Amino acid sequence: MSRTQNRDKRGPQRQGQGESKRIASGVRRNWAVGAAIAGVVVVAAVIAVATSGGDTETTTPSVPVVATGAPLSPLTDPLLDPAAGTPAPTLTGPAVSGTADGDVVEISANGEPTVVLFVAHWCSHCQAEVPRVVALHAAGETEGVRLLAVATANDPNRPNYPAAGWLASEGWPTPVLLDDAAVTAAKAFGVSGFPFITVLDGGGNVVLRTSGELGDDGLRRVFELARTTG
């Protein structure tokens, strides 16, 4: 068998791994730039919301947020993420009004590649990224990937509250889990900035985690990567 044939035989897995590293490399550059201009919100801000008495919504959610399984460590370097290849926790919690059939959203392995987007209503970078994801979904560029979101770090004392109204105004198309005041979901996934993306394979294992805006091209690569994981 020729060397070319050998490369072809191992191609899909190697290509997926390579794409993950390319995306992570780009994210790391964004991280460095963002840190210099306060472009990413570090995990300390997430914890601050959890300890400042911030409420999740104007009404009490009908079900609690529950994270099952070992929590992921906070992301510090997308290119050297110790969570890659490990099982993500299962999340269950209340749905943001109008985004799901029923009151509960579950984020768990179901055989489909999954992209989970963590957003905060007051984060200007989330406000820029969400319309991009909505447009990609409308154009069919998320096809073959389960897209879910988590509205976290909710605070009635900060702008653009509540998350439900904001996401509805943007036409968000898929279920959204509403995190609680203790940011249980965000902590379980090791959220370290906003917006925060986690790519999961069909078995619920972490393929990639990113923090900060990716833009249209970066988001396209994320969904392409997710599709290669099966």
C-alpha positions in Angstrom: 0.0 0.0 0.0 1.4 3.4 -0.9 2.0 6.2 1.6 -0.8 8.2 0.0 -3.2 5.3 0.6 -2.1 5.1 4.2 -2.8 8.7 4.7 -6.2 8.4 3.1 -7.1 5.4 5.4 -6.3 7.5 8.5 -7.5 10.7 7.0 -10.9 11.5 8.7 -9.6 11.2 12.2 -6.4 13.0 11.5 -8.2 15.8 9.7 -10.6 16.2 12.6 -7.8 16.4 15.1 -5.9 18.9 12.9 -8.9 21.1 12.5 -9.5 21.1 16.2 -5.9 22.3 16.7 -6.3 25.0 14.0 -9.4 26.3 15.7 -7.8 26.2 19.1 -4.7 28.0 17.8 -6.9 30.8 16.4 -8.8 31.0 19.7 -5.6 31.2 21.6 -4.5 34.2 19.5 -8.0 35.7 20.1 -7.6 35.0 23.8 -4.3 36.9 24.0 -5.7 39.9 22.1 -8.9 39.8 24.1 -7.1 39.7 27.4 -5.2 42.8 26.4 -8.3 44.8 25.5 -10.7 43.1 28.0 -12.3 41.3 25.2 -13.0 38.1 27.2 -14.7 37.8 30.5 -12.7 35.7 32.9 -14.2 33.1 35.2 -13.8 35.4 38.1 -16.7 37.4 36.7 -18.8 34.3 36.5 -18.1 33.5 40.1 -18.8 37.1 41.1 -22.3 36.9 39.7 -22.8 33.7 41.7 -21.9 35.4 44.9 -23.4 38.8 44.3 -27.0 37.7 44.7 -27.8 37.9 41.0 -31.1 36.3 40.1 -31.7 34.0 37.1 -35.1 35.4 36.1 -37.9 37.5 37.4 -39.8 34.3 38.3 -38.5 31.1 40.0 -37.6 28.4 37.6 -39.8 25.3 37.7 -36.9 22.9 37.9 -33.4 23.1 39.4 -30.2 23.0 37.4 -28.4 19.7 38.0 -24.9 18.8 36.8 -24.1 15.0 36.8 -20.6 13.8 36.4 -17.1 15.2 37.0 -16.9 18.9 36.3 -14.5 20.1 33.7 -11.5 22.3 34.8 -11.7 26.0 33.9 -10.3 26.5 30.4 -7.0 28.3 30.4 -5.5 27.3 27.0 -7.7 26.0 24.2 -4.7 24.3 22.5 -3.7 22.4 25.7 -7.1 21.6 27.1 -7.0 18.7 29.6 -10.7 18.2 29.2 -10.3 17.2 25.5 -11.4 13.6 25.1 -13.1 13.4 28.5 -16.8 13.0 29.2 -18.7 16.3 29.7 -21.1 16.4 32.6 -24.8 16.0 31.9 -26.8 19.1 32.5 -30.6 19.3 33.1 -32.4 22.5 33.9 -35.2 24.9 33.1 -35.7 26.0 29.5 -35.6 29.7 28.7 -39.2 30.6 27.9 -40.2 29.9 24.3 -37.1 28.0 23.3 -38.1 24.4 23.9 -41.0 22.0 23.9 -41.6 21.6 27.6 -40.0 23.0 30.7 -36.7 21.1 30.8 -33.6 21.1 28.7 -31.1 18.2 28.9 -27.5 18.4 27.6 -26.2 14.9 27.4 -24.8 12.3 25.0 -27.5 11.3 22.5 -25.4 10.0 19.5 -25.3 13.4 17.8 -22.3 15.9 17.6 -23.3 18.8 19.7 -22.3 22.5 20.0 -23.1 24.2 23.3 -22.9 28.0 23.5 -22.7 29.6 26.9 -23.8 33.3 26.8 -24.4 36.1 29.2 -27.1 38.7 28.4 -24.8 41.6 29.5 -21.8 40.5 27.5 -21.3 42.7 24.4 -19.3 39.9 22.7 -22.2 37.5 23.2 -24.5 40.1 21.8 -22.3 40.2 18.7 -21.8 36.4 18.4 -25.4 35.2 18.8 -26.7 36.9 15.6 -23.9 35.2 13.7 -24.9 31.7 15.0 -28.6 32.5 14.3 -27.7 33.4 10.7 -25.5 30.3 10.2 -28.4 28.1 11.4 -30.9 29.9 9.1 -28.5 29.3 6.2 -28.3 25.6 7.0 -24.6 25.8 8.0 -25.3 24.1 11.4 -27.0 21.1 9.7 -26.0 17.7 11.2 -25.0 19.3 14.5 -27.3 19.6 17.6 -27.1 23.2 18.7 -27.9 24.2 22.3 -27.3 27.2 24.4 -27.0 28.0 28.1 -28.0 31.5 29.4 -25.7 32.0 32.4 -24.4 34.7 34.7 -27.9 36.2 34.7 -28.2 39.5 36.7 -31.2 41.8 36.8 -28.9 44.7 37.7 -26.9 44.4 34.5 -27.9 45.5 30.9 -30.1 43.5 28.5 -31.9 41.5 31.1 -33.6 39.1 31.0 -31.9 36.6 28.7 -35.2 35.3 27.5 -36.2 38.6 25.9 -32.8 39.1 24.4 -32.6 35.7 22.8 -36.2 35.9 21.5 -35.4 39.3 19.9 -32.5 37.7 18.1 -34.6 34.8 16.9 -32.5 32.1 18.7 -33.8 28.8 17.1 -33.0 26.0 19.5 -33.4 25.1 23.2 -31.7 27.2 25.8 -31.0 26.1 29.4 -31.4 28.8 32.0 -28.5 28.6 34.5 -29.1 29.2 38.2 -27.8 31.9 40.5 -24.9 29.6 41.5 -24.0 29.2 37.8 -24.1 25.5 38.2 -24.0 24.8 34.5 -21.2 27.2 33.7 -19.0 25.8 36.5 -19.6 22.2 35.4 -18.3 23.0 31.9 -15.4 25.1 33.1 -16.6 28.3 31.5 -13.8 30.9 31.7 -15.1 33.6 29.5 -18.0 34.7 27.2 -19.1 33.6 24.7 -18.0 30.1 25.5 -18.3 27.1 23.1 -18.0 23.4 23.9 -18.0 20.9 21.0 -19.1 17.4 22.0 -19.0 14.2 20.0 -21.9 11.8 19.8 -20.7 10.1 23.0 -20.7 13.3 25.0 -16.9 13.7 25.1 -15.3 17.1 24.8 -13.7 17.7 21.4 -13.0 21.5 21.8 -13.7 24.3 24.2 -13.2 28.0 23.2 -13.7 31.3 24.9 -14.3 34.7 23.2 -15.7 35.7 19.8 -14.9 33.5 16.8 -16.6 35.5 14.1 -18.3 34.0 11.1 -15.4 32.0 9.7 -14.4 30.6 13.2 -18.0 29.5 13.9 -18.2 27.8 10.5 -15.0 25.8 11.4 -16.5 24.9 14.7 -19.6 23.3 13.1 -17.5 21.7 10.4 -15.3 20.2 13.2 -18.4 19.0 15.1 -19.7 17.2 12.0 -16.4 15.3 11.6 -16.7 13.8 15.1 -19.8 11.8 14.3 
